Amino acid sequence: MLYVRPEIVTDTSSVVLRGLPFEASGETLSGRVLIRLGYPLKVKRVTIAFQSSDSRKQQHRRQNTIKSNTAMELDIFNAADNQAGYVVWPATYRSNAKELPFLFTIPGNTHESVRTAFGNIAYELKVTIHTCGFGINSWTRTQRIPVYRVPLEGSGWALSLTDSMCVQADWLGAVTLQMVGDCAAFADNSMLYTRAVVRPMKKGQMLADVGMRLCEKVRCKNLVDRFGDLRSSQHTVCEQMQKVYNPSDSLQMLALDHEQYFDLALDIPSAVAGRIQYSMDTASICVTHELTLVATIVDPHKNAHLLKISAPVRIVPKTALEASFAELPEYSKSCFDRLLLVSSPRALELEHLDHNGDSSTSWCSPPPLVYYGDYDNGASDNNSMSAVPPSYQPVFGGRGMLVA
């Protein structure tokens, strides 16, 4: 069969930049190109490029939307040193493939991938096989590579992701709404859990429904309207509304005679599909997210009122919320841990050499490490300092105390 099938295999599926554009260092993007040939091919050179592919939606010819001009090209094979100017590659068929490794260093100030109504910024790897002869002289293959940005460990941005969320508002002294969450930052393709609290301050109030919605607002800094304001767009990403009924009668609304709370959950879509974007604030675009709690209150005069409270939240990649802990030492790595492992409840077995050079075994008491005294039984004298460690001698009849 006559075919040329290049394939791009990357070590990582995306590029994750750590830190703001002015503090982020370059990240590497490595992988290899697999080329399968169905017939011998005269190859001059093979190039791979990391480039931006942005589609623009211009509302006016003089107005510029968001864009990125990233382009890096690398020669992974070149037959210029050959006298003929090309190298004949034999057919590999499906069993074997020719591998060509590559390595890119992505700058830290690269714009993140984004898809909005004002334009898209996307990145791709493009491999090109340049051949000579009759017919097609170039074979290409592309693969999308998303670029994300996460906070630098220990920075103010990283610390702000761990803040809790608690928003409260009072409506005419009759009802108090409160929205409580463990964190104000959430990852895409995950569940958002929030507790809604409805606290009545006056009698006669009734609750019809309660819900929550997540909205995304995009503000383009390169486009202005006729009034000089920045153009923006807003849409609801996901929402959940829950009807509230009286437990005794399912046809009536819930009477607010005491505090009521509801555990609500939202399914945040994946950012790869483009239904939601990560929170960002760059020189050309600003993407923010807002979580809104909605409740319908019916007053004693049977008038319905729609109450809303909102709080800003952040949508970040999952890697931004995963804590990177240092490698903790394992048990038995410390000198005292090894001593506790080899010691017995009564004595510590040690090997030593006698004067004749023969090895023998002797028994001795373990060193006085700590003392757990039983003050209820009166065993608090200093002669018990040579007792076995507390891991092997539990204390009964009282509370163990550490004595220096």
Secondary structure, 3 states (H helix, E strand, C coil): CCCEEEEEEECCCCEEEECCCCCCCCEEEEEEEEEEECCCEEEEEEEEEEEECCCCCCCCCCCCCCCCCCEEEEEEEECCCCCCCCEEECCCCCCCCEEEEEEEEECCCCCCCEEECCEEECEEEEEEEEECCCCCCEEEEEEECCEEEECCCCCHHHHHCCCCEEEEEEECCCEEEEEEECCCEEECCEEEEEEEEEEECCCCCEEEEEEEEEEEEEEEEEEECCCCCEEEEEEEEEEEEEECCCCCCCCCCEECCCCEEEEEEEEECCCCCCCCCCCEECCCEEEEEEEEEEEEEECCCCCEEEEEEEEEEEEECHHHHCCCCCCCCCCCCCHHHHHHHHECCCCEEEEEECCCCCEEEEEECCCCCCEEEECCCCECCHHHHHCCCCCCCCCCCCCEEEEC
